[in-house]
Amino acid sequence: MKRHFGTRSLISTLVLLVLVGCSAAPEIIGIRNANVPVESVEDLTKHRIFIMSTRGSSEVAGAFYSSVRAPELGMASVDATVPPTHVVGVLERPKRLPPDPRTEFTVVNPIVYSTDAAFISGINRELAKRAPGDRKLLIFVHGFNNTASDAVLRLSQFVEDTDFQGVPVLFTWASAAKGTRYVYDLNSALIARPEVRNLAAILNRTKAKSVDVFAHSMGTFLTMEGLVHQQQTGRLGKGIPIDHIVLASPDIDIDLFRTQISALHPSIKQRMFLLISKDDAALRLSRRIAGGVPRVGAADALQLEKLGVTVIDLSQIEDSSSGSHSKFAGSPEVVQLIGAGLNANERFGKSGSSTTFQELLANTPIMILRN
């Protein structure tokens, strides 16, 4: 009887994962609308996003990258356009091709860089367009069950809604983008660890003055592994200064996280922010797959705060258009809160940014716990 119950439980979990992962949204990278060129749309916003990837290339129209694990790091850039009708917290993704840039996000002008030098030069040209105080990078690491299109679109919406003024860089690892391929994704994240080190080495050669790191879901596991390795080899903190490390909905075993965080220097932990939510449905499923071990993104805020990091508890936020697992982008209050922090000259809630935070928090149930 117990065996039968366990089998039913596993099947139920897999079915739920399939439902969570279902998406009919098409791949859109490089797909243009011949009838409505992006150049013809007034008040359209454009963000150049640089890409570093451990995915293999794809010949499928709109995909650009596949779910196959590549033997070496690939580098590219795209231009993401935001429609003039965009609503903060909403990702107006095309449901069919070609996308309509008047009302939907598009991703055009894909460029592949064959050398590190060409990639670095591309980033430096974008940095030079910014005011001196905005010559910084935002490294975004996506989570489980993402295509390259998913990741580019989410980052472009996040950059738009936070009003981030620097240059965004996406690190996209070889997710299978299927709800039933959790183990494949986890192994892909592990395989990508050496390339995170290469990413750091390459970006440290740019002319950026500082960097913010933002990771989501399973991407937080990969990010923490990269930080720990850099710490162990004495490289962490030796290159471009890190302003913020934001881990949104961390899909990390709580015991593993304690081990990871203990390996980091206090100066790094002071720059780390965890966005958590006890109602995170995706992390409940992840916990079941992990044999009941709690995930950091749904753990107790007070216990996490004792580890020396800042915890931003979003449990009471209910207005996310992208569900409980992606409140960082789907809730207008949250995404604007993050923007206030990333764009401040000091850390979240400190110095000149404190007034902004007080104003934002006044009418929201967001709770910030700082050690």
Secondary structure as GFF3:
##gff-version 3
##sequence-region A 1 371
A	DSSP	alpha_helix	2	21	.	.	.	ID=ss1
A	DSSP	three_ten_helix	38	40	.	.	.	ID=ss2
A	DSSP	beta_strand	45	57	.	.	.	ID=ss3
A	DSSP	beta_strand	65	82	.	.	.	ID=ss4
A	DSSP	beta_strand	106	113	.	.	.	ID=ss5
A	DSSP	alpha_helix	116	128	.	.	.	ID=ss6
A	DSSP	three_ten_helix	132	134	.	.	.	ID=ss7
A	DSSP	beta_strand	136	141	.	.	.	ID=ss8
A	DSSP	alpha_helix	148	162	.	.	.	ID=ss9
A	DSSP	beta_strand	167	172	.	.	.	ID=ss10
A	DSSP	alpha_helix	182	191	.	.	.	ID=ss11
A	DSSP	alpha_helix	193	203	.	.	.	ID=ss12
A	DSSP	beta_strand	210	216	.	.	.	ID=ss13
A	DSSP	alpha_helix	218	232	.	.	.	ID=ss14
A	DSSP	beta_strand	242	248	.	.	.	ID=ss15
A	DSSP	alpha_helix	254	262	.	.	.	ID=ss16
A	DSSP	alpha_helix	266	269	.	.	.	ID=ss17
A	DSSP	beta_strand	272	276	.	.	.	ID=ss18
A	DSSP	alpha_helix	281	289	.	.	.	ID=ss19
A	DSSP	three_ten_helix	296	298	.	.	.	ID=ss20
A	DSSP	alpha_helix	301	305	.	.	.	ID=ss21
A	DSSP	beta_strand	310	313	.	.	.	ID=ss22
A	DSSP	three_ten_helix	324	326	.	.	.	ID=ss23
A	DSSP	alpha_helix	327	330	.	.	.	ID=ss24
A	DSSP	alpha_helix	332	343	.	.	.	ID=ss25
A	DSSP	three_ten_helix	351	353	.	.	.	ID=ss26
A	DSSP	alpha_helix	354	362	.	.	.	ID=ss27
A	DSSP	beta_strand	367	369	.	.	.	ID=ss28
###
